[in-house]
């Protein structure tokens, strides 16, 4: 996103970054100038009509360059005169956040009504809290309505918390290592640098330390720490971040509504399979429109490892322990999805022969992921990863 905004280019290619596509679509609608915003082939297959229609209702000038309802878009920034819109509550929270963040620069502010079930409410609350931190007046006025007052933002010193979504993969390693009695190799202690200095890890045989994570976090994905306690991972909060240790006996089954933590679905699905813990995860309706169809991708790739995972109603993933013959040398397809690569890589703790295809996809959210694994004692090769 920083690269896309640098130099105010007339043609913006955000590659596979869906968040950037949605946030920039709203931002460019209120920024003077005409620009075309596009992305990878997969990005051009991801729908954006809901956001475009909402912005047009507010007065935005947006045209589809190719297929109707999909990127690329030609956007001419202008002052938006509208101030009130309605949106289904079960759409991607990124559509909602994109609209909220420009609300404070609209002449009349914004009143946003959400209809039906509201999924991913924690992500909406995260957006509202950060807006308030930078001087905006934005809040829920009822269970299904948010108002944003006009007035803009103010420059404010701010400490950015490390990413709980990225931290989940280190929780995953601790959980898998514990159940299989494996060890993270690489000496007494190895430090790692996550997401360009945002988080550091120190790992040895019984402890992992993640820096920059807060006990009282704005991030909805911080709930992953509580779920991982049921998989035998204990979190100790310190003034530096968190320390992870193995503690207790993992659950024999995990049933969880993940409507508020969909970005952790891949982590928990893969973890539970590798730990032989049957599960039923609901609230996953947004996975169909992520970087890839994550429901189908998980089912396909886990079969390569010998696990028969099933889906129901396009929003539920479940595994009852059913197995199938596994590939002798499994190669995991990542589908241009950073979370597919990072969720499957820890499987090397029990399946050393596993390979991750197109590993560079991790650059989208955690550029130093492979480097950090090496620092933690993993052997990472150009065409394979193993412990």
Buried (B, 14 or more C-beta within 10 A) or exposed (E): BEEBBEEEBEEBBBBBBBBBBBBBBBBBBBBEEEBBBBBBEBBBEBBBEBBBBBBBBBBBBBEBEEEEEBBBBBBBBBEBEBBBBBBBBBBBBBBBBBBBBBBBBBEBBBBBEBEEEBBBBBBBBBBBEBBEEBEBBBBBEEEBEBBBBBEEEEEEEEEEBBBBBBBBBBBBBBBBBBBEEBEBBBEEEBEBBBBEEBBBBBBBEEBBBBBBBBEEBBBBBBBBBEBBBBBBBBBEEEEEBBBBBBEEEBBEEBEBEBBBBBBBBBBBBBBBBBBBBBBBBBBBBBBBBBBBBBBBBBBBBBBBBBBBBEBEEEBBBBBEEEEEEBBEEBBBBBBBBBBBBBBBBBBBBBBEEBBBBBBEBBBBBBBBBBBBBBBBBBBBEEEBBBB
